[in-house]
Amino acid sequence: MKYTKLGNTDIEVSRICTGCMSFGKASQEFHQWTLNEEDTQKMIDHVYGLGVNFFDTANQYSFGTSEEYIGRAFKNLGIPRDKVVIATKVYFNEGHLKKEAILREIDGSLQRLGTDYVDLYIIHRFDSETPIEETMETLNSLVQAGKVRALGASAMYEYQFHDMQQCAKEHGWAPFVSMQNHWNLLYREDEREMIPYCKETNVSLTPYSPLAGGHLARPTWDSDSLRSKTDKVLKNKYDNEKDNDLEIIARVHELAECYNVSMTVIALSWLLARGAAAPIVGATKAKHFDEAVKAVDFTLSNTDLAYLEEPYRPHELVGLIKHL
């Protein structure tokens, strides 16, 4: 495994991050395909053994049970707290990013995780109803209090992110050091503004859905997995652009066959080559992580990269909260 630093911090993370939305109590209301507590512990043990030290969860994943399972797994496995980097999030909760909401939610997350700090605290979306100054000052107070080591953001418009960063700079508050945006070979809209801005300001890119919910890991559009059958969010993200996406998927499959590697390796290698610090990989089978980590040591040529990118056509924005 290879490692990198988050932004300008000394927080060192593996080049593959474990997406923990796959962990937690399964339910009709959230996700039916998540791993139970025993299997979550087994998966964490496996990925940690692969050298993956970066774990990304959120306060609302499986109604908090994702955080609970992760925290207990680290303790049961005897994994030292300072050997893992834990990221969790705030926004999809009462009050969104208001001061009282952030203060309430961080304490809840710390309790569920069984730790007195998180390494990376991420705002899950932009909150247009709360003054930026209120959000940034509150987040800064968490850093000052030692409850949070660094701050991250996720899925928003570039101008919103820029405004929040500028606010932090003007007041001498902690800035965001990472951006968890929606980015993969099938969805590249952030390449217009967000990604160049992050690169210019040394904000680490930790893209979510790097395999497009599995679409980039197999040559066929659908699979017989429980997630493929039941995940409505996944369908809303990708089904509208299916025809164009299948062209790209075909090229991923072609290069995988050419190099005798999995499609996962090709898709993740493309992201790493284009500047991703640590793609967030969610999986419910150990073999999928085995393939994901191989991408760190695989290199695509410039010709390969261009070949993968060539069919892409602009997509409708998804994942952002649109305000008129």
C-alpha positions in Angstrom: 0.0 0.0 0.0 1.1 3.6 -0.7 0.1 6.6 1.4 -0.4 10.3 1.0 -1.0 13.3 3.2 -4.4 15.0 3.4 -4.0 18.6 2.1 -1.4 20.5 4.1 -1.8 18.3 7.2 0.4 15.5 8.6 -2.5 13.1 8.4 -1.3 10.1 6.3 -3.9 8.0 4.6 -3.8 5.0 2.4 -4.4 5.6 -1.4 -7.5 3.5 -1.1 -10.2 4.5 1.5 -12.8 2.1 3.0 -16.3 3.3 2.3 -18.3 2.4 5.4 -21.8 3.0 4.0 -21.6 -0.8 3.4 -21.5 -1.4 7.1 -24.5 -1.2 9.5 -27.9 -2.7 10.3 -29.7 -3.4 7.1 -33.2 -1.9 6.7 -35.8 -1.1 4.2 -35.6 2.6 5.2 -31.8 3.0 4.4 -30.0 0.1 2.7 -30.9 -3.6 2.6 -27.4 -4.8 1.4 -25.2 -3.6 4.3 -23.0 -6.0 6.4 -24.0 -7.0 9.9 -21.7 -6.3 12.8 -19.9 -9.6 12.7 -19.2 -9.4 8.9 -18.2 -5.7 9.3 -15.5 -6.7 11.8 -14.3 -9.4 9.4 -14.1 -6.9 6.6 -12.3 -4.2 8.6 -9.8 -6.8 9.7 -9.2 -7.8 6.1 -8.8 -4.3 4.7 -6.5 -3.2 7.6 -4.4 -6.3 6.8 -4.1 -5.0 3.2 -2.6 -1.7 4.5 -5.8 0.4 4.3 -5.9 2.8 7.2 -8.6 5.2 6.0 -12.2 4.6 6.9 -15.1 6.9 5.8 -18.5 6.8 7.5 -21.3 9.3 8.3 -23.6 10.0 11.2 -26.7 8.9 9.2 -25.3 5.7 7.6 -27.7 2.9 8.7 -29.0 5.3 11.3 -25.7 5.5 13.2 -25.0 1.7 13.3 -22.2 2.1 10.8 -20.3 4.2 13.3 -21.2 1.8 16.1 -20.0 -1.2 14.2 -16.7 0.4 13.1 -15.9 1.7 16.6 -16.5 -1.7 18.2 -14.6 -3.5 15.5 -11.4 -1.4 16.1 -11.6 -2.2 19.8 -12.3 -5.9 19.3 -9.5 -6.3 16.8 -7.0 -4.5 19.0 -6.3 -1.9 16.3 -4.6 1.1 18.0 -6.6 4.3 17.5 -3.6 6.2 16.1 -3.1 3.7 13.4 -6.4 4.4 11.6 -7.8 7.6 10.1 -11.5 7.9 10.8 -13.7 10.3 8.8 -17.4 10.9 9.5 -19.9 13.5 8.4 -22.6 16.0 9.4 -25.6 17.5 7.4 -28.3 14.9 6.9 -29.7 15.5 10.4 -32.0 18.0 12.1 -30.6 21.5 11.8 -28.1 20.6 9.0 -25.0 22.8 9.6 -26.3 25.1 12.3 -24.1 25.5 15.3 -26.3 23.5 17.7 -26.7 20.8 15.1 -22.9 20.4 14.5 -22.2 20.4 18.2 -24.9 17.8 18.9 -23.9 15.6 16.0 -20.2 15.5 16.6 -20.8 14.3 20.2 -23.1 11.6 18.9 -20.6 10.4 16.4 -17.8 10.3 18.9 -20.0 8.3 21.3 -21.0 5.8 18.6 -17.4 5.5 17.4 -16.1 5.0 20.9 -13.4 7.6 20.4 -12.7 11.1 21.7 -11.7 12.5 18.3 -12.2 12.0 14.6 -9.4 12.6 12.2 -11.5 14.2 9.4 -14.9 15.8 10.0 -16.8 16.3 6.7 -19.8 18.5 5.9 -21.9 16.1 3.8 -23.5 18.9 1.7 -23.7 22.7 1.5 -26.3 24.3 3.8 -27.8 27.3 2.1 -30.1 28.1 5.1 -27.2 28.6 7.6 -24.8 31.5 7.4 -21.3 30.3 6.2 -19.7 32.1 9.1 -21.8 30.2 11.7 -20.8 26.9 10.1 -17.1 27.6 9.7 -16.7 29.1 13.2 -18.4 26.1 14.8 -16.3 23.7 12.8 -13.2 25.6 13.8 -14.2 25.3 17.5 -14.2 21.5 17.1 -10.6 21.6 15.9 -9.6 23.9 18.7 -11.3 21.6 21.2 -9.4 18.6 19.9 -12.6 16.7 18.9 -11.6 17.0 15.2 -8.1 17.0 13.6 -9.1 18.3 10.2 -12.1 19.3 8.1 -13.4 18.1 4.8 -16.3 18.9 2.5 -18.4 16.9 0.1 -20.6 17.3 -3.1 -21.3 21.0 -3.7 -20.8 23.7 -6.3 -17.3 25.1 -6.6 -18.4 28.6 -5.8 -20.0 27.4 -2.5 -16.8 25.6 -1.6 -14.7 28.6 -2.5 -16.9 30.9 -0.4 -16.5 28.6 2.6 -12.7 28.4 2.2 -12.5 32.2 1.8 -14.5 32.7 5.0 -12.1 30.5 6.9 -9.1 32.3 5.5 -10.5 35.8 6.4 -11.2 34.8 10.0 -8.1 32.6 10.6 -10.3 29.5 11.0 -9.5 25.9 10.0 -10.0 25.4 6.2 -11.2 22.3 4.5 -8.3 20.0 3.6 -10.3 17.4 1.5 -13.1 17.3 -1.0 -15.2 14.1 -1.2 -16.9 14.7 -4.6 -18.7 12.5 -7.0 -16.1 11.5 -9.6 -15.5 8.5 -11.8 -15.2 7.6 -15.5 -19.0 7.8 -15.8 -19.4 11.1 -14.0 -16.8 13.8 -14.6 -18.8 17.1 -14.2 -16.5 18.4 -11.4 -13.6 18.4 -13.8 -15.0 21.8 -15.0 -14.4 23.8 -11.8 -14.2 21.9 -8.5 -11.3 19.6 -9.3 -9.1 22.3 -10.8 -9.8 24.5 -7.8 -8.9 21.7 -5.3 -5.7 20.9 -7.2 -4.7 24.6 -7.2 -5.3 25.0 -3.5 -3.9 21.6 -2.4 -7.2 20.2 -1.2 -7.0 16.4 -1.4 -9.6 14.7 -3.6 -11.3 11.7 -2.0 -14.0 10.8 -4.6 -17.0 8.8 -3.6 -18.6 6.2 -5.9 -15.3 5.7 -7.8 -16.7 2.5 -9.4 -20.1 4.0 -10.1 -21.8 1.7 -7.8 -20.3 -1.4 -9.5 -21.0 -0.3 -13.1 -17.3 0.1 -13.8 -16.4 -3.3 -12.2 -18.4 -5.4 -14.7 -19.1 -5.4 -18.4 -22.8 -5.7 -18.0 -25.1 -2.9 -16.8 -27.1 -4.9 -14.2 -26.1 -7.5 -11.8 -27.9 -9.9 -9.5 -26.6 -8.3 -6.4 -29.1 -7.1 -3.7 -27.7 -3.6 -4.1 -28.3 -3.5 -7.8 -31.8 -4.7 -7.3 -32.8 -2.4 -4.4 -30.6 0.8 -4.4 -32.8 3.5 -5.8 -30.2 6.2 -5.3 -27.8 4.2 -7.5 -30.4 4.0 -10.2 -31.0 7.8 -10.0 -27.3 8.5 -10.3 -26.6 6.5 -13.5 -29.6 5.1 -15.3 -30.4 8.3 -17.2 -27.0 8.2 -19.0 -26.9 4.4 -19.6 -26.2 4.5 -23.3 -23.2 6.8 -23.1 -21.9 5.0 -20.0 -22.0 1.6 -21.6 -19.6 3.0 -24.3 -17.1 3.9 -21.5 -17.7 0.6 -19.7 -16.8 -1.3 -22.9 -13.5 0.5 -23.1 -12.7 -0.2 -19.4 -13.5 -3.9 -20.1 -11.3 -3.9 -23.2 -8.3 -2.5 -21.4 -8.8 -4.9 -18.5 -8.7 -7.8 -20.9 -5.7 -6.4 -22.6 -3.7 -6.0 -19.4 -5.1 -9.2 -17.7 -6.4 -7.2 -14.7 -9.9 -6.5 -13.4 -12.0 -3.6 -14.5 -11.8 -2.3 -10.9 -8.0 -1.9 -11.3 -8.5 0.0 -14.6 -11.2 2.3 -13.2 -9.4 3.1 -10.0 -6.0 3.5 -11.7 -7.6 6.2 -14.0 -8.7 8.2 -10.9 -5.3 7.9 -9.2 -3.6 9.0 -12.4 -5.9 12.0 -12.7 -5.1 13.2 -9.2 -7.3 11.4 -6.7 -5.6 11.1 -3.3 -7.8 8.2 -2.1 -10.9 7.0 -3.8 -13.5 5.7 -1.4 -14.3 2.1 -2.2 -17.4 0.5 -0.7 -17.7 -3.3 -0.9 -19.4 -6.2 0.8 -16.9 -8.8 -0.4 -13.3 -9.1 0.6 -12.2 -10.0 -3.0 -13.4 -6.6 -4.1 -11.0 -4.8 -1.8 -8.3 -7.2 -2.9 -8.8 -5.9 -6.5 -9.1 -2.3 -5.4 -5.7 -2.2 -3.7 -4.0 -3.5 -6.8 -4.8 -0.3 -8.6 -2.3 1.6 -6.4 0.6 -0.2 -8.1 -0.9 -0.2 -11.6 -0.1 2.5 -14.2 -2.1 3.4 -17.3 -0.3 5.0 -20.2 -1.4 8.5 -21.4 -2.8 6.8 -24.5 -4.9 4.5 -22.2 -6.2 7.4 -20.2 -7.2 9.4 -23.3 -8.9 6.2 -24.7 -11.0 5.8 -21.6 -12.0 9.5 -21.5 -12.8 10.0 -25.2 -16.5 8.8 -25.3 -17.7 10.9 -22.4 -20.4 13.4 -23.0 -21.7 16.0 -20.4 -24.1 14.5 -17.8 -26.9 16.0 -15.8 -25.7 17.1 -12.3 -26.4 14.5 -9.6 -25.6 14.4 -6.0 -25.7 18.1 -5.4 -28.4 20.0 -3.6 -29.8 22.4 -6.1 -31.1 25.7 -4.9 -33.0 28.0 -7.3 
